Amino acid sequence: MRSALLLAALPALLTAQETPTTLKDQKALAVTIYNDNLALVKDTREVRLPKGETRLAFQEVSAQIRPETALLRNLTHAKDFWVVEQNFDFDLLTPQKLLEKYVGEKVTIVRSVPNADGAGAKELREEATVLATNNGTVLQFADRIETSIPGRIVYPRVPGNLRARPTLVISLNSGIDKAQQLELSYLTGGLSWRADYVANLSSDEKTLDLSGWVTLTNQSGAAYPNAKLQLVAGDVNRARSPIRGGVAELSMMAKARDAAAPKMAEESLFEYHLYTLDRPTSLAVNQTKQVALLSASAVPVHKEYLLQGQNHYYSGSYGDLGEKQKVGVFVEFDNKESSHLGMPLPKGIIRVYKRDSEGRAQFVGEDNVDHTPKNEVVRMKLGDAFDVTAKRKQTDFKSLGRQGKFAYIYESAFEVELKNAKKEPVTVSLLEPMPGDWEVLQSSQPHTKEASGTARFKVTVPAEGSATLTYRVRVKW
């Protein structure tokens, strides 16, 4: 029955008088931004609708709106309120677009002509038909055709299919004639966020102070004034359309930062985490804004020097494996309450600083971290050590033939010399990935079996000194 009524009313709805609504009518705005260039907008406006059929021009929506996701609800009087059709008008009014819309139509060309006495000028008006606008303009006058515009163009009106701003035009039926609260919700591209962290390492490198910022970028082609802002951290699955279209992304034009640092409240949402800003904020067009996410002091950290081996070392004869091998420097901390944290951390970049002898903060490295839940470890590689070096060589290699149908047996011996130019001793971890079925036959330092295919050695290197690790391994693979 409702379907029949809608079909019967469709012609009248499509020719009904248009009722515009702009940001001036806005009563509430909520924006939820996801990691992957996606946002959910809920825009509530108070609009006076006539009873019966009308066309609502919902102006100043996102230029990257996904129209198929738009949903209009009547929060005041839902009875006898329904939507029949909606159209997204993104063909925006510009001088070129206006000229293109008048192909085949008449316009007035106004140009200045000097007076006969040479004093001043007068305006001359001529009517012309716009023949084409491809790679230039072709105008047909009463007695000639010109391929350039000999003056300024005067148009009689703006075509109805050109809009000053992105507009969603909705054909609907209203049950009453009065001001009503309407909520339009839709998904849009062009809004994104990321987390950025700044860590200040203490002088003894045993603790750090951590600050987290959320960086918001608005390239959607619309402004969001005084919006309730929420952020979703997590990898939300999205169905990919085989054909993608839409408005081209705009370049970033400005940066802004809140004057007062607001706070973000966190809660679980399905398999993700939701962060809510504790006060409204505004996102201007083509703007990047930063708001505070978290702050923690004296977070205990662990620093590690790590030399990473390769599993191909154990299946061939290599001899000297490098004059100098890089020793990586890693820092890690526990994301738990006892470490003054314990909040789910969205993925982002952590940049680490340390003060020099004169108290100036110096950049010492950065790393990407993934979404990190509460009570998990955050681990960062900050770079390679300058004063701690390694030299590795293979001192022996034997191929012991085949055991069974597939397994080959190899035996190799290695010597790793570690040097330390620092004025204090350091401990270097050697992480050795060993293939197949392996066994350490002998070693100058104890080892642990980190995983089925990994052995870890820990070697203490004295200040301004060196230490050597030797070991022999038999592998079957």
Number of C-alpha atoms within 10 A of each C-alpha: 5 8 9 8 9 17 11 11 16 17 11 14 23 18 12 16 14 17 16 16 18 16 16 8 14 17 14 15 20 19 20 21 26 22 19 18 16 20 24 19 25 21 21 22 23 20 19 18 22 17 14 17 26 22 25 22 21 21 19 18 25 26 25 23 28 15 14 11 11 16 14 18 16 16 13 13 16 14 10 11 16 18 18 17 14 20 13 19 18 21 15 16 17 12 9 9 13 16 18 17 15 18 17 14 13 18 20 16 21 17 16 14 12 12 11 9 7 8 8 10 13 12 13 12 15 14 16 22 19 21 19 17 17 8 6 9 16 19 23 17 15 9 6 8 14 13 13 10 14 12 15 12 18 13 15 9 8 13 12 6 11 18 16 14 20 24 26 22 19 22 24 24 23 22 16 17 11 15 14 18 18 21 21 18 19 19 21 22 24 24 26 21 24 19 23 21 23 18 22 22 23 17 13 8 14 14 20 23 18 21 17 22 19 20 19 22 23 23 27 26 23 21 19 22 16 15 21 20 22 20 24 22 24 19 12 11 7 8 5 7 7 5 5 6 8 11 13 12 14 13 9 13 10 12 14 14 13 12 8 8 12 15 16 19 12 17 13 12 12 7 10 14 18 21 22 18 19 13 12 14 17 15 22 20 19 21 18 20 20 21 22 21 24 18 16 14 15 16 22 18 19 13 17 17 20 20 21 15 16 11 13 12 21 25 21 14 15 15 14 13 14 12 10 12 18 17 23 20 20 19 18 15 19 20 21 17 12 11 17 17 21 15 16 22 23 24 18 19 18 22 19 23 20 20 15 10 8 6 9 10 14 12 14 14 17 18 15 14 19 13 17 16 16 15 16 14 13 18 18 21 19 18 15 18 15 13 12 24 21 20 17 21 18 21 16 14 21 15 15 13 11 13 11 7 6 8 14 16 19 20 21 22 21 22 19 18 17 24 20 24 17 15 11 11 15 19 16 23 18 20 20 19 20 24 18 16 13 20 14 17 12 13 16 13 13 13 16 11 12 13 10 12 14 16 19 18 19 17 19 16 22 18 14 15 15 17 14 17 18 17 19 19 18 23 21 20 14
